[in-house]
Amino acid sequence: MLEKLQAAEEKYLKIEAELASPDVFSNQEKFASLMKEYKNLTPIIEKFREYKKALSDNEEARFLLEDSSDAEMKELASAEFKETKLAMEAILEELKILLLPRDPNDDKNVIIEIRSGAGGEEAALFAGVLYRMYTMYADMKGFKTSLMNANETELGGYKEISFSVEGDGAYSRFKFESGVHRVQRVPETESQGRIQTSTATVAVLPEVEDIEIEINPADIVIESCKSSGAGGQHINKTESAVRLTHKPTGIVIECQEERSQFKNKDKAMKMLRAKLYDIKQTEQNEKIASDRKSQVGTGDRSERIRTYNYPQGRITDHRISLTLHSLESFLDGNIDDMIDALITADTAEKLKQNSF
């Protein structure tokens, strides 16, 4: 591991020198690429230098401990030796985590798609609750959200709703939300006070660039139509809504939230690229042996990942067996504790799979 770190520091110094070069600075594409790599290496190199300082202090303390004849000096050196040794061990553990392969999508913007599942109107209302929760969380993190498409029901729920989240590291914070979310509560329409179980499915897709996914224009059928709201009522009379059909996969994307047909088409293409990239990633993941996969998981749409129990005021994530008794706050977007626990569990699993 230390050899890897030494090589990483040499690479870091080389990039640092390149970034100072006028030729590189004038080439914005190359500068941006090097700057991103430099930024990713910085926390690793800073921690490695911290380790080297602790190592130097440890060796100095060991030298004093072995060569000094002064009893008081030996006592101080002994304490320093033990302290720096513990510090080195702690830093090495942190370095192991920093050296884990990064998810290449972590820094990307995301597209989130929520669909009502089992439970009829109650499931659609729950989809609306999840949409509110995620947009409130995004706002707390300083991310920008933009509605892409919504199919609203008469009672104000959503059969489906999709929106983008833009901001540095958006995917890293949302990626574990993919899967089936289950709610247990008494519906507003239930006169007998009986608890109903309903579901909604969440898909979190990293936003991708044109160069990552090539789409043949001949494979797309583009249709314009009038935007519509709940119950089929028209929001406007112009044909600004867009429907894209990708013939090879059968994927259909609708976008109607912008007044401009051009903007709706642009958003629909972003969604299509994200879905095609997701299919490509899923195929790649299936080739990986099952024992090499993270226990937390990020892609199985059929996996029931979480239960929201209103009568007991609790949220349980079934992947990591974590229960929080703060449902009201959680639904107001305070979901960092759950997300941090999922990231920790995923990191622990990856550490098991990597040898240093």
N, C-alpha and C positions, 0 to 999 in steps of 0.2 A: 504493500500500500504506500509506503514511504517513497518508493521509486516512482510510483504513479504521481504522487504529489510533487516530487522534485521536477518531473517532466512537465507537469501542469504549470509550475511556477516559471519554468524556462519559456513555455509557450506564452504565458501571461506577459512576461517582460518583452518578448518579441512583438506581441500585439500592441503593447504600450508604446514601443518605439515606432511602429507603423502608423499608429494614430497621430503621432506628432509630425509625420511626414506631410509636407505641402501637397505632394502628388496624391496621397490617399485622401486628404481632406477635400481636395477638389473633385474627387470621385465619390459623390454622395451615396451611391448604391454600395460601394465597397466599404465606405466609412461606416454606414449604418450596420452592415453585416459584422464588421470587426467590433463595433461598439456593443452590439448585442452579445457577442462571444465574450468580450471583456467583462461586461456586466454579469454574465453567468458565472465566470471564473472568479470574480472578485471575492465573494463570501468564502470560497474554498481556500484561496490564497491567503486571505486575512487570517483564517483559522489555522492554516498551516504555519504561518509566521508566528502565531501565538504559541503553537506547539513547539517550534524551534526555540523560542525564547524560554519556555518552561524547561525544555531539555538542557539548554545552556545553564540555566540557574540550578538545575538538578545536578549537573556534572560539577559545577563549582562548589555546591554544598557537599558533594561526595568527596571532593578533593580536600576541603577543609576538615571534614570528619576524619579522614584517614591520616592527614599530615599534621594537624594541629595538636599541640601538647597542652593547650589551655582548656581546662574543664568547662568553663563558661562558654568559650567559643565552640567547643564540641557539642554542647547542649543546643546552642543556637543553630549550628550546622545540621544537627540531627532533625530538629523541627522543620527546618527549611527543606531538607532532603525528602522528608515524608510528605510535606505540603506540595512540593513541586511534582512528586511522583503521582500523587492523587490527581493533580491538575492535568498532567500528561495523559493519564488514563481517561479522564473525562473528555478531554479535547479529542482524543482518538475516536471515541464513540460518536462525537458530533461530526467528525470528519467522515466516518463511515456513512452517515446519513447524507451528508453533502455530496459524497461521491456516487450515490445511487444514480442510475440512469434517469435523467429527467424526462417526463412526458413531453414530447415535442409540441403538444397542443396546449400546454398549461398557460401560456401567455396569451392565447387567442381569445377573441370575442366569442360569444356563444349565441346559438339560436335555441330557445326553449319552446317545446311544443307540449301542451297539456290537453289531454282528451278525456272526456268523461267515460267511465267504464260501466260496471254493473251498478244498478240503482236508479236508473231513470233520471228524473228531475233532480233528485237529491245528489246524484253523482255529478250532475252539471253544476249545481250550486257549490259542491266541494271543489270542482275544478276552478271556480272563481275564487274560492278561499286560497287555494295554492297560488294562483296568479297574483293575488294581493300580497301574500307572504313573500314571494320571490321578488316582486318589484320593490317592496319596502326594504328588504334585505339589500338589494342592489343599490338603493338610494343611500343606505347607511354606509356602504363600502365605497361610495363615490363613483359608482358605475352609472352609465347612461342606458336607459331602456327605451325601446321603440317598438310599438305594437305593429305586427306584420299582418295578422289576419285573425278575425274572431267570428265565431258562429254562435251568436247569443240565443238563449232560450227566453220564453215569455216571462219567467220568474227572475230573470237576471243572472242565470248561470251560463255556462258555456259548454256546448257539445265539444268544441275544440277552440283553442286559442294559442297563437304562436307569437313570440316577441323576441327581439334581439337584446343582448346585454353587452355593452361595449365598455372596455376598461382593461388595464394591465392586470393579467392574472385571472380574468373572469372565469375561464374554463377550469382553472385549478380549484376554484371555490364552489363551482356548481356541478362538476362532473359526476359526483357520487349520488346525484339526485335522480338519475335515470332509473325507472322501474315503476312498479305498481304501488301506489299510496292508498292505504285503506282508512276509511273513517267510520267510527262507531258513534252515533249520536241520534237524538230524537229529532226527526225532520219537522220543519215548521208546519207541514201539511198533515202530520200525524196527530189525530185527536185523542188516541188512547195512551199516548205517552210511551209507546214502544220504541226501543232502540233499533235502528236500522243500520246495517253494514253496507257501505257503498265504496266504490273505488274510482280512482282516476289514474291515468298513465302519464308519466312524465318522460320525455325524451330530451336529452341535452346534447346538442350537436355543435362541435367546434366550427366556427366560420372559416371558410377556406378561400384562397385566392384562385384566380383563373389558372395560374400556372400549375397548381396542385391537382386540379381536376379539369381535364379537357372535355368539352361538350361539343359534339357535332351539331351545328344549327339545324341540319336536316333531320335530326332525331327529335326535334321539339315542335309541338303544335301549340301555337299561341292564339288564345281566343280572348276577346274583350267582351265584357258584360256589365250590366248595371250593378252597382253596389247595393246590397240588401241587408236589412237588419233583422231583429227577432220577428218571427212569424212571416217572414218574406216581404215585409214592408220596405219599399225602396228608400234609401238614404238620399240618393240624388238621381237625377234623370240622365246624367251623362254616362257613357260607357267607359268609366275610368278603372273599373275592376279588371283584373287580369287572371286568366287561368292558363297555366302551363301544363302540358302533358308530355312526359318523356317516354317516347314510344318503346325503347328497348326494355325499360324496367316497369312501365305502367304507372310510374309515380305521377300524381296529379297535385299541383301546387296552386292555391288560390290566394290572391292578395288584393285587399280592397280598402285598406285603411288610409291610403293617401288619396288626395283629390286628383293628383296627376297620374295618368296611365303610365308614363315613363318611370316614375318613382315606384309604382306598384310592380312594374315589370322587373326593375332592378332588385327589389326586395325578394320577388319570387325566384329570380335566378340565384340569389344568395342562398335561399332555402334549398333549391334544387342541388346546388353544388355541395352544400352541407350534407344532404341526404345521400348523395352518391359517394361522398367521402366516407360517410358512416358505414355504408354497405361494404366499401373497400376495406375499411379497418376491421369490420366484423369478420370478413373472410380471412384476413391475416391472423386475427386472434384465434380463430378456430383451428389454425394450423399449429398453434402452440400447444404443447402437451398440457393436459389439465392440471397436473401437479405443479406446473410453473405459473399458473394463473393466480392473481391476487385473490384472497378470500373475500375481499370487499366487493370487487366487481364494479364495472362501470357501464355495461352495455346491454344486459339482458332485460328486454322490455317486459318479459312475462314474470320476472322475479318480484315477489311481494317484498318490498324492502322496509316499509314503515307503517305503523298503525297510529292513528290519532284518535284517542278515546276521550270524548267530551265529558261523560259522566264522572270519570275519575281524574280528569284534568291532566292526562299523561300522554307522552309521545314515546313510542318504543321503536328503535331501529333493530330489525331482526338480524341483520348481517353481523352486528357486533354486540348484540344483546344488551344494548344501552337503553335505559328508560329515564326520561326527564319528566319531572312533575311541574312543568311550567308551560302548559298548553297555550294559555292566553298570550303570554309574552312571545312564545315561539311563533304563533300565527301572526304576530305583529312584526315579524322579520328578525327576531333575535335568535338566529339559528347557528351562530358561530360555534357554540359549544359542541353541537352535534357534528358539524362539518370538521372541526378540529379533531374530534375523536375518530372520525372516519379516516382522516388523513394519517393520524397516528397509527391506526390499525393497519392501513395499507403499507405504511413505511416499515412497520415491524415485520410484515409478511415478506416484503422485498428484501429486508436484511437477512431473513432466514435463507432466501434463495441465492444470495450473493456471498461469495467467500472473498475475503480481503487478505 
